[in-house]
Amino acid sequence: MRQFGLAFNRYFEKWMFLLVPGSLVIGFLLADSLQPYIGWVPYLFAYVTLTMAIGCGFGQLKEVMRRPGIMGLTFIIAHVASPLAAYGVGSLVFGTDSPYVVGLVLFTIIPLGVSTVLWVGMSGGSVPLVLAMVVLDSALSAFVVPAGIHLFFQSAVEVAAGPLMADLLIIVVAPTLIGVLLNQLSKGRLQPIVHPYTAPVSKLCFVAVVALNASAIAPHLGTLKGDMAKLIPVVVLLVGLCYALGYFGTIPLRNEAQQITVSYATGMRNISLGIVLALGYFSPLAAVPVVLSILIQQPLATVHHYILQKLHNKKAGARGLPEVR
């Protein structure tokens, strides 16, 4: 069973760029059958967050806190520069009152994505750094998300900040803190023991969250046909811009591993949470850009990985070092 769990997890991570969009399509096709189970989404998502946090202990968090500059820079790029870009591009194309603008900005203020850890590891970044940043960003989301929405849409969008913060505390912050505490109490021994069992279940919960949220949006697809020709290029542009902001914004650090880490951290977001919040607190149309980003951010992560390899090999060739293949 242990070997099966590890093999399943490796297979899922290898084909995640197809499996996640595939679960989105399944959610649309089986919308009528899946809609009665939409209420399960917060609990499924809380489990995904918990399994992620078990891999991070106080030691890793302390290590990140010793480098507040890189952490602060990442959060500024992810939650200040990126939302400003999203608001500017969205307003220019759709107008400031469009629910699509809300969705674009929401994509940039939700926490860093859990799958970031996978891509950072494959591309030669710092896994401990990104894991700790994902955990900290998730813990801060109860304050960052309501504050960001209020800052950009205080007059145009009515959001009950109290219930929003309460939901974030339950489905993100509490599981994050519990996971870190379990890691600490077990002195890091728990994660290797439970990983072969919790990781595959976590992956299944993740695709279930995507499929269920897609089923909730399905009834509104008919109203989108006229907008998709403009919306899809805008979402592609924004996601690509988030990767680029992280990469070029960290050039002054002169540290390739940190540059790779931050570029993925700013480019990949916790999309499942974004859909949950969009559907729970905004117009269903606001969730559409977040849903589209599921289709886009994983394939763009593959493209980004390819570009990073080419850049690394170019630098390695100039220094006479072996290339990465």
N, C-alpha and C positions, 0 to 999 in steps of 0.2 A: 504493500500500500504506500509505503514511504517513497519507494522508487517511482511508482506510478504518479504520485503527486508532484514530485520534482520534474518528471518528464513532461507532464501536462503543463506545468508552469512554464517550462522552457519553450514548449511548442506555442503556447498562447503568446508569450512575449515576442517570439520570432514573427508571428503572423498577426500581431496586434493591429497593425496598420490596416488590415483587411477585416479582422473580426469585429472591431469596434464599429466601423461604418456598417458592416453587415448586420449587426444587432440593431442598428438604427433603422435599417430597411425592414427588418423583421417586425419591429415595433409598428411601423406604418402599415404593413400588410396585414398584421394580426391585431389591429387596433381594437376591434370590437371584443375580442377574446381577452385581451390584456387589461383593458380599462378597469375592470373590477378590482384589480390588484395594485392600482396606482398608490394606494395608501401604504403599501409596504416600502416605498422608496426611501423615506427617512431612515428606517431601520436597516435596510440593506446598505445604505450609504454610510451609516455610523459604523457598521462592521468593517467596511473597506478602510475607513479612517483608522480604526483601532489596529488592524493588522499592519498598516503602514507605520504607525507610531511605535509598535512593539520593537521595531528595528532601531530605534533611536533612544539612547540613554542620556543621563545628565552630563556624562563626560563629553559626548559629541556636542551637546548644546553649549557647554562651557568653552569648548574649543572654538566654536563659532563666535561666542561672545568676546573671545580674546581678539577677534578680528572684526570689530564692529563696522569698520569702513566698508568692507566688501559686502556685508549684509545690508548696511544702510543704502549703499549704491544700488544693489539689486532691487530693494523695495522701492526706491525712488524711480528707477527705470520702469519697474513693473506696475506700480500703482499711482504714479504721478505723470511721468512722461507718456506712457502708453494710453492712459485714459484721456489725456489732453489730445493726443493724436486721434483716438477713436471718436471723441466728441467733434473735433474739427472736421474730419473726413465725413462722418455721418451727417452732421448738420449741413455740410456743403452739398451732399448728394440728395438727402431726404428732407431736410428742414429740421429745425431744432425741436419741433413738437412731435416728431415721428417716434412711434414705439420702437422702430428699428435702431434709432440712436441710443435709446435706453439699453437695448440688448447689446449693442457694440461696446458701450461703456461698461456694462455689467461684466462682459467677458474679461475686461482688463483689470477689474478691481476684485474679482474672486481670487481665492488663494492659488498658489503655485500648484501645478498638477503632480499627482503621485507618480505617474508614468515618467516624469522628468528624470527620476532616479535611474531608470533603466537606460535611457538614452545617454545620460551623462557617463554612466559606466562604460557603455560601448564606445563612446567617442573620446575617452581619455581625460575626462574631467575629474573633479573631486566628489566622489560619492558621499563621504561623511559630511562635506560642506552642504551639498544640495539637500541631503536628507534632513539635516538639522534646520535648514532654511524652510523647507516644506512644512516641517512640524511647527516651527515658530510662526510662520505665516498663517497656518491653519488656526493656531491658537489666537492670533490677533484678528482673525476675520470677523469676529462678532462686533468689533469696533470699526474696522477698516471699511467693510462693505456698507453699513448704514451711513457712515460719515461720507463716503464717496458719492453715494446716491444723493444724499442731501446737498452736497456741495454743487453737483452738476444740475440737479433737477428739483431744487427746493420749491420752485413755484409751479413746475409743470407736472410733477408726479407726486402723488400723495402716497407715502409709504409709512406704515406704522412701525417706527423704529424699535419700539419695545418688543413686540412679537417677533420681529425679524431677528433681533439680537438673541431672544430666547431660543428660537429655532436653531440658530447657529451654535449657541452654547450646547444644545442637546445633541445635534447631529455631527458637529465638528470638534468643538473645543473639549467637551467632556471625554469623548473617545480618545482624543489626542493625549490628554493628560493621563488617562488611565493606562494607555499603551506605554507611555514614557515611564510611568511609575512601575508597571510590571517589569519593564526592562531593567530598571534600577534595582528593584527588590530581588530579582533573579541574578543580578550582576552580569547581565547580558547573556545568560545561558538559556533563557526561555525561547528566544527567537529562533535559534538553530533547531531546537526540538520541535516546535510547533509549525515552523515554516512549511514543511512538506504537506501539511494538512490544511493550514489556514490560507496559504497563498492561492491554491487552486480554487478554494471556495470564494476567496476574495475576488478573483478574476470573474467567476460566474456571477457574483453579486454585482460587479461593476457593469457587465454587459446587460444584466437584468435591469439595472437602473436606467441605462441608456434606452433599452427597448420599451420599458414602461413609460418613460417620459416622452418618447416618440409617439406612443399610442395616445398620450394626452393631447399632443399637438395635432395629430392626424385630422380631426374634424375641421381644423382651420386652414388646411392646405389649399382649399378651393379659392380662398381670398388672396393667395400669394402669387398666383400665376403671372400677373402683370408686373410684379416687383422683382422676381427672381433674376431677371437679366441684369438688373443693376446691383442687387443685393449680393449675389455670389462673388462678383469681382471685388466688391468692397471688402467682404470678409476675407478673401484671399489676400488682398493688399494689407489689411490690418494684421492678420496673423503673421505674414511674412515680415511686416514692419516691426512687430514685437521681437521676433528673432534677431533682426538686424540691430535694433536699438540695444539689445543686450550684448551683442558681439562688438559693435563699434563703440558703445559707451564704456567698455572696459579696456580698450586699447591702451590707455595711459597706465594701466596696472603692469603691463609687460609680463604677464603671467598667463601662459597658454591654457593651463588647466582651469584657472579661474575664469578666463574668457569663455571657454567652452561651457563651463558650469552655468554662468550667468546667462549666456545666450539661450540655453534650453529653459532655464528657470523663468525667463521673461517671455519666452515664446509659447510655453505650454501651461495651460491653466486647468483648474479642477472643474471640468466642463459639467460633470454630473451635478455638482453643487450649483453651478450657474443655471442649469435647467430647472432644478428644484426651486430655486429662488425666483426665477423669471415666471414660472407658472404659478407660484404661490402668492406673489406680491405684485405682479404687473400684468399687463395685457398679454394674452398668449402670443401675440405677434412679437413681443419683446424677446420671447424665447427662441425665435427663429434664427437670429444671428448666432446665438449660442449653440443651437443644434447644428447649424452649418459648419461651425468651427470644429465640431467633432469629425466631420468628413475631411476637414482641411488640415488640422494641426498635426495629425499623425503622418499623413503623406508628406507634409512639408518638413516634419522631423527627419524623415528618410532623406529628403533632398538636402537638408541642412547637414546631416551626418556625412553625406557624400562630399559636400563642399568642404567641410572641416577636414576630412581625410586628404583631399587634394591640397589644401592649404598647408597641412602638416607635412605632407610628403615634399612639397615644394621647399619648405623651410629646412626639412631634414636633408634634402638633396644639396642645399646650399652649404650645410654644415658637414656633409659627408657622413650622415647618420642613416641607419636602415629605415626603409619606408614601412608604413602601416598598410596592410592589405585587408 
